[in-house]
Amino acid sequence: AQAVLGLIGGWIEDYNENHPHSGLKMRSPREFIAAQTEIA
């Protein structure tokens, strides 16, 4: 269990920083948020 808990943080970071999402026009959540912030 400790090994899995230690990996979750890295998985979440990868998911938000590197993983493109089709619903966000193949951008990562961070890229999408950054683009929305620039417009506002």
PQR file with spaces between the fields and no chain letter, atoms N, CA, C, O and H, PARSE charges and radii, in Angstrom:
ATOM       1  N    ALA     1       0.829   -1.195    0.000 -0.4000 1.5000
ATOM       2  CA   ALA     1       0.000    0.000    0.000 -0.0000 2.0000
ATOM       3  C    ALA     1       0.873    1.258    0.000  0.5500 1.7000
ATOM       4  O    ALA     1       0.560    2.229   -0.689 -0.5500 1.4000
ATOM       5  N    GLN     2       1.957    1.245    0.765 -0.4000 1.5000
ATOM       6  CA   GLN     2       2.837    2.412    0.816 -0.0000 2.0000
ATOM       7  C    GLN     2       3.449    2.703   -0.555  0.5500 1.7000
ATOM       8  O    GLN     2       3.594    3.863   -0.940 -0.5500 1.4000
ATOM       9  H    GLN     2       2.211    0.456    1.325  0.4000 1.0000
ATOM      10  N    ALA     3       3.802    1.659   -1.282 -0.4000 1.5000
ATOM      11  CA   ALA     3       4.396    1.854   -2.609 -0.0000 2.0000
ATOM      12  C    ALA     3       3.400    2.530   -3.548  0.5500 1.7000
ATOM      13  O    ALA     3       3.767    3.427   -4.307 -0.5500 1.4000
ATOM      14  H    ALA     3       3.684    0.716   -0.969  0.4000 1.0000
ATOM      15  N    VAL     4       2.160    2.104   -3.495 -0.4000 1.5000
ATOM      16  CA   VAL     4       1.124    2.689   -4.355 -0.0000 2.0000
ATOM      17  C    VAL     4       0.879    4.141   -3.970  0.5500 1.7000
ATOM      18  O    VAL     4       0.795    5.008   -4.840 -0.5500 1.4000
ATOM      19  H    VAL     4       1.863    1.375   -2.878  0.4000 1.0000
ATOM      20  N    LEU     5       0.765    4.410   -2.684 -0.4000 1.5000
ATOM      21  CA   LEU     5       0.541    5.783   -2.229 -0.0000 2.0000
ATOM      22  C    LEU     5       1.685    6.698   -2.635  0.5500 1.7000
ATOM      23  O    LEU     5       1.467    7.876   -2.918 -0.5500 1.4000
ATOM      24  H    LEU     5       0.833    3.706   -1.977  0.4000 1.0000
ATOM      25  N    GLY     6       2.890    6.172   -2.665 -0.4000 1.5000
ATOM      26  CA   GLY     6       4.036    6.957   -3.085 -0.0000 2.0000
ATOM      27  C    GLY     6       4.018    7.293   -4.565  0.5500 1.7000
ATOM      28  O    GLY     6       4.618    8.285   -4.977 -0.5500 1.4000
ATOM      29  H    GLY     6       3.067    5.215   -2.435  0.4000 1.0000
ATOM      30  N    LEU     7       3.348    6.492   -5.366 -0.4000 1.5000
ATOM      31  CA   LEU     7       3.297    6.710   -6.814 -0.0000 2.0000
ATOM      32  C    LEU     7       2.145    7.606   -7.250  0.5500 1.7000
ATOM      33  O    LEU     7       2.182    8.171   -8.343 -0.5500 1.4000
ATOM      34  H    LEU     7       2.861    5.685   -5.031  0.4000 1.0000
ATOM      35  N    ILE     8       1.134    7.741   -6.419 -0.4000 1.5000
ATOM      36  CA   ILE     8      -0.066    8.486   -6.814 -0.0000 2.0000
ATOM      37  C    ILE     8       0.255    9.941   -7.137  0.5500 1.7000
ATOM      38  O    ILE     8      -0.256   10.479   -8.119 -0.5500 1.4000
ATOM      39  H    ILE     8       1.104    7.282   -5.531  0.4000 1.0000
ATOM      40  N    GLY     9       1.088   10.582   -6.331 -0.4000 1.5000
ATOM      41  CA   GLY     9       1.441   11.981   -6.587 -0.0000 2.0000
ATOM      42  C    GLY     9       2.073   12.175   -7.953  0.5500 1.7000
ATOM      43  O    GLY     9       1.747   13.131   -8.657 -0.5500 1.4000
ATOM      44  H    GLY     9       1.503   10.145   -5.533  0.4000 1.0000
ATOM      45  N    GLY    10       2.966   11.285   -8.335 -0.4000 1.5000
ATOM      46  CA   GLY    10       3.597   11.361   -9.646 -0.0000 2.0000
ATOM      47  C    GLY    10       2.612   11.126  -10.770  0.5500 1.7000
ATOM      48  O    GLY    10       2.700   11.755  -11.825 -0.5500 1.4000
ATOM      49  H    GLY    10       3.231   10.508   -7.763  0.4000 1.0000
ATOM      50  N    TRP    11       1.670   10.218  -10.545 -0.4000 1.5000
ATOM      51  CA   TRP    11       0.655    9.946  -11.563 -0.0000 2.0000
ATOM      52  C    TRP    11      -0.233   11.164  -11.769  0.5500 1.7000
ATOM      53  O    TRP    11      -0.537   11.526  -12.906 -0.5500 1.4000
ATOM      54  H    TRP    11       1.599    9.708   -9.688  0.4000 1.0000
ATOM      55  N    ILE    12      -0.649   11.793  -10.689 -0.4000 1.5000
ATOM      56  CA   ILE    12      -1.505   12.978  -10.796 -0.0000 2.0000
ATOM      57  C    ILE    12      -0.765   14.103  -11.511  0.5500 1.7000
ATOM      58  O    ILE    12      -1.342   14.782  -12.360 -0.5500 1.4000
ATOM      59  H    ILE    12      -0.403   11.499   -9.765  0.4000 1.0000
ATOM      60  N    GLU    13       0.494   14.301  -11.179 -0.4000 1.5000
ATOM      61  CA   GLU    13       1.285   15.343  -11.839 -0.0000 2.0000
ATOM      62  C    GLU    13       1.407   15.060  -13.336  0.5500 1.7000
ATOM      63  O    GLU    13       1.242   15.969  -14.150 -0.5500 1.4000
ATOM      64  H    GLU    13       0.963   13.749  -10.489  0.4000 1.0000
ATOM      65  N    ASP    14       1.694   13.815  -13.705 -0.4000 1.5000
ATOM      66  CA   ASP    14       1.804   13.449  -15.114 -0.0000 2.0000
ATOM      67  C    ASP    14       0.476   13.670  -15.829  0.5500 1.7000
ATOM      68  O    ASP    14       0.448   14.189  -16.945 -0.5500 1.4000
ATOM      69  H    ASP    14       1.829   13.077  -13.043  0.4000 1.0000
ATOM      70  N    TYR    15      -0.614   13.281  -15.197 -0.4000 1.5000
ATOM      71  CA   TYR    15      -1.949   13.421  -15.784 -0.0000 2.0000
ATOM      72  C    TYR    15      -2.270   14.886  -16.050  0.5500 1.7000
ATOM      73  O    TYR    15      -2.838   15.209  -17.093 -0.5500 1.4000
ATOM      74  H    TYR    15      -0.591   12.859  -14.290  0.4000 1.0000
ATOM      75  N    ASN    16      -1.920   15.768  -15.138 -0.4000 1.5000
ATOM      76  CA   ASN    16      -2.238   17.184  -15.277 -0.0000 2.0000
ATOM      77  C    ASN    16      -1.240   17.952  -16.126  0.5500 1.7000
ATOM      78  O    ASN    16      -1.607   18.944  -16.757 -0.5500 1.4000
ATOM      79  H    ASN    16      -1.459   15.505  -14.290  0.4000 1.0000
ATOM      80  N    GLU    17       0.010   17.518  -16.157 -0.4000 1.5000
ATOM      81  CA   GLU    17       1.055   18.264  -16.862 -0.0000 2.0000
ATOM      82  C    GLU    17       1.312   17.759  -18.280  0.5500 1.7000
ATOM      83  O    GLU    17       1.565   18.561  -19.179 -0.5500 1.4000
ATOM      84  H    GLU    17       0.309   16.713  -15.645  0.4000 1.0000
ATOM      85  N    ASN    18       1.252   16.460  -18.494 -0.4000 1.5000
ATOM      86  CA   ASN    18       1.721   15.882  -19.751 -0.0000 2.0000
ATOM      87  C    ASN    18       0.651   15.183  -20.573  0.5500 1.7000
ATOM      88  O    ASN    18       0.787   15.065  -21.791 -0.5500 1.4000
ATOM      89  H    ASN    18       1.046   15.808  -17.764  0.4000 1.0000
ATOM      90  N    HIS    19      -0.389   14.729  -19.940 -0.4000 1.5000
ATOM      91  CA   HIS    19      -1.368   13.880  -20.611 -0.0000 2.0000
ATOM      92  C    HIS    19      -2.368   14.718  -21.403  0.5500 1.7000
ATOM      93  O    HIS    19      -3.133   15.471  -20.801 -0.5500 1.4000
ATOM      94  H    HIS    19      -0.500   14.826  -18.951  0.4000 1.0000
ATOM      95  N    PRO    20      -2.388   14.614  -22.738 -0.5600 1.5000
ATOM      96  CA   PRO    20      -3.368   15.373  -23.518  0.2800 2.0000
ATOM      97  C    PRO    20      -4.764   14.755  -23.399  0.5500 1.7000
ATOM      98  O    PRO    20      -4.909   13.534  -23.345 -0.5500 1.4000
ATOM      99  N    HIS    21      -5.771   15.600  -23.360 -0.4000 1.5000
ATOM     100  CA   HIS    21      -7.157   15.161  -23.240 -0.0000 2.0000
ATOM     101  C    HIS    21      -7.925   15.585  -24.488  0.5500 1.7000
ATOM     102  O    HIS    21      -7.844   16.739  -24.909 -0.5500 1.4000
ATOM     103  H    HIS    21      -5.653   16.592  -23.405  0.4000 1.0000
ATOM     104  N    SER    22      -8.656   14.671  -25.065 -0.4000 1.5000
ATOM     105  CA   SER    22      -9.404   14.992  -26.281 -0.0000 2.0000
ATOM     106  C    SER    22     -10.463   16.057  -26.010  0.5500 1.7000
ATOM     107  O    SER    22     -10.735   16.886  -26.879 -0.5500 1.4000
ATOM     108  H    SER    22      -8.722   13.733  -24.723  0.4000 1.0000
ATOM     109  N    GLY    23     -11.058   16.050  -24.835 -0.4000 1.5000
ATOM     110  CA   GLY    23     -12.066   17.052  -24.491 -0.0000 2.0000
ATOM     111  C    GLY    23     -11.493   18.452  -24.342  0.5500 1.7000
ATOM     112  O    GLY    23     -12.238   19.432  -24.332 -0.5500 1.4000
ATOM     113  H    GLY    23     -10.837   15.377  -24.130  0.4000 1.0000
ATOM     114  N    LEU    24     -10.181   18.550  -24.227 -0.4000 1.5000
ATOM     115  CA   LEU    24      -9.510   19.849  -24.097 -0.0000 2.0000
ATOM     116  C    LEU    24      -8.710   20.168  -25.357  0.5500 1.7000
ATOM     117  O    LEU    24      -7.722   20.901  -25.314 -0.5500 1.4000
ATOM     118  H    LEU    24      -9.576   17.753  -24.235  0.4000 1.0000
ATOM     119  N    LYS    25      -9.155   19.607  -26.470 -0.4000 1.5000
ATOM     120  CA   LYS    25      -8.493   19.799  -27.772 -0.0000 2.0000
ATOM     121  C    LYS    25      -7.038   19.354  -27.725  0.5500 1.7000
ATOM     122  O    LYS    25      -6.143   20.056  -28.197 -0.5500 1.4000
ATOM     123  H    LYS    25      -9.957   19.012  -26.505  0.4000 1.0000
ATOM     124  N    MET    26      -6.816   18.177  -27.149 -0.4000 1.5000
ATOM     125  CA   MET    26      -5.518   17.518  -27.047 -0.0000 2.0000
ATOM     126  C    MET    26      -4.491   18.349  -26.284  0.5500 1.7000
ATOM     127  O    MET    26      -3.301   18.324  -26.599 -0.5500 1.4000
ATOM     128  H    MET    26      -7.543   17.607  -26.765  0.4000 1.0000
ATOM     129  N    ARG    27      -4.958   19.077  -25.287 -0.4000 1.5000
ATOM     130  CA   ARG    27      -4.065   19.802  -24.389 -0.0000 2.0000
ATOM     131  C    ARG    27      -4.155   19.173  -23.007  0.5500 1.7000
ATOM     132  O    ARG    27      -5.141   18.516  -22.673 -0.5500 1.4000
ATOM     133  H    ARG    27      -5.925   19.097  -25.032  0.4000 1.0000
ATOM     134  N    SER    28      -3.119   19.381  -22.215 -0.4000 1.5000
ATOM     135  CA   SER    28      -3.170   18.923  -20.833 -0.0000 2.0000
ATOM     136  C    SER    28      -4.053   19.890  -20.051  0.5500 1.7000
ATOM     137  O    SER    28      -4.268   21.019  -20.493 -0.5500 1.4000
ATOM     138  H    SER    28      -2.318   19.914  -22.487  0.4000 1.0000
ATOM     139  N    PRO    29      -4.566   19.470  -18.903 -0.5600 1.5000
ATOM     140  CA   PRO    29      -5.366   20.395  -18.100  0.2800 2.0000
ATOM     141  C    PRO    29      -4.619   21.692  -17.781  0.5500 1.7000
ATOM     142  O    PRO    29      -5.220   22.766  -17.796 -0.5500 1.4000
ATOM     143  N    ARG    30      -3.333   21.607  -17.497 -0.4000 1.5000
ATOM     144  CA   ARG    30      -2.567   22.829  -17.185 -0.0000 2.0000
ATOM     145  C    ARG    30      -2.474   23.747  -18.403  0.5500 1.7000
ATOM     146  O    ARG    30      -2.583   24.966  -18.272 -0.5500 1.4000
ATOM     147  H    ARG    30      -2.845   20.735  -17.485  0.4000 1.0000
ATOM     148  N    GLU    31      -2.272   23.165  -19.584 -0.4000 1.5000
ATOM     149  CA   GLU    31      -2.217   23.976  -20.800 -0.0000 2.0000
ATOM     150  C    GLU    31      -3.564   24.645  -21.049  0.5500 1.7000
ATOM     151  O    GLU    31      -3.621   25.812  -21.438 -0.5500 1.4000
ATOM     152  H    GLU    31      -2.183   22.175  -19.690  0.4000 1.0000
ATOM     153  N    PHE    32      -4.635   23.911  -20.827 -0.4000 1.5000
ATOM     154  CA   PHE    32      -5.978   24.444  -21.026 -0.0000 2.0000
ATOM     155  C    PHE    32      -6.234   25.613  -20.078  0.5500 1.7000
ATOM     156  O    PHE    32      -6.726   26.659  -20.502 -0.5500 1.4000
ATOM     157  H    PHE    32      -4.589   22.963  -20.511  0.4000 1.0000
ATOM     158  N    ILE    33      -5.902   25.442  -18.802 -0.4000 1.5000
ATOM     159  CA   ILE    33      -6.110   26.505  -17.815 -0.0000 2.0000
ATOM     160  C    ILE    33      -5.258   27.724  -18.157  0.5500 1.7000
ATOM     161  O    ILE    33      -5.724   28.858  -18.041 -0.5500 1.4000
ATOM     162  H    ILE    33      -5.502   24.592  -18.458  0.4000 1.0000
ATOM     163  N    ALA    34      -4.023   27.502  -18.572 -0.4000 1.5000
ATOM     164  CA   ALA    34      -3.146   28.617  -18.940 -0.0000 2.0000
ATOM     165  C    ALA    34      -3.727   29.395  -20.113  0.5500 1.7000
ATOM     166  O    ALA    34      -3.672   30.625  -20.124 -0.5500 1.4000
ATOM     167  H    ALA    34      -3.644   26.581  -18.666  0.4000 1.0000
ATOM     168  N    ALA    35      -4.279   28.701  -21.094 -0.4000 1.5000
ATOM     169  CA   ALA    35      -4.870   29.364  -22.254 -0.0000 2.0000
ATOM     170  C    ALA    35      -6.102   30.169  -21.840  0.5500 1.7000
ATOM     171  O    ALA    35      -6.321   31.262  -22.361 -0.5500 1.4000
ATOM     172  H    ALA    35      -4.323   27.702  -21.085  0.4000 1.0000
ATOM     173  N    GLN    36      -6.902   29.654  -20.921 -0.4000 1.5000
ATOM     174  CA   GLN    36      -8.087   30.366  -20.450 -0.0000 2.0000
ATOM     175  C    GLN    36      -7.698   31.608  -19.657  0.5500 1.7000
ATOM     176  O    GLN    36      -8.375   32.633  -19.733 -0.5500 1.4000
ATOM     177  H    GLN    36      -6.724   28.766  -20.497  0.4000 1.0000
ATOM     178  N    THR    37      -6.622   31.519  -18.906 -0.4000 1.5000
ATOM     179  CA   THR    37      -6.153   32.641  -18.098 -0.0000 2.0000
ATOM     180  C    THR    37      -5.637   33.768  -18.989  0.5500 1.7000
ATOM     181  O    THR    37      -5.825   34.943  -18.675 -0.5500 1.4000
ATOM     182  H    THR    37      -6.072   30.686  -18.845  0.4000 1.0000
ATOM     183  N    GLU    38      -4.989   33.417  -20.098 -0.4000 1.5000
ATOM     184  CA   GLU    38      -4.464   34.426  -21.022 -0.0000 2.0000
ATOM     185  C    GLU    38      -5.591   35.218  -21.663  0.5500 1.7000
ATOM     186  O    GLU    38      -5.442   36.417  -21.901 -0.5500 1.4000
ATOM     187  H    GLU    38      -4.836   32.463  -20.354  0.4000 1.0000
ATOM     188  N    ILE    39      -6.712   34.574  -21.946 -0.4000 1.5000
ATOM     189  CA   ILE    39      -7.842   35.219  -22.612 -0.0000 2.0000
ATOM     190  C    ILE    39      -8.522   36.214  -21.674  0.5500 1.7000
ATOM     191  O    ILE    39      -8.939   37.291  -22.101 -0.5500 1.4000
ATOM     192  H    ILE    39      -6.833   33.600  -21.753  0.4000 1.0000
ATOM     193  N    ALA    40      -8.630   35.854  -20.411 -0.4000 1.5000
ATOM     194  CA   ALA    40      -9.378   36.674  -19.448 -0.0000 2.0000
ATOM     195  C    ALA    40      -8.680   37.924  -19.061  0.5500 1.7000
ATOM     196  O    ALA    40      -9.201   38.700  -18.259 -0.5500 1.4000
ATOM     197  H    ALA    40      -8.291   34.979  -20.065  0.4000 1.0000
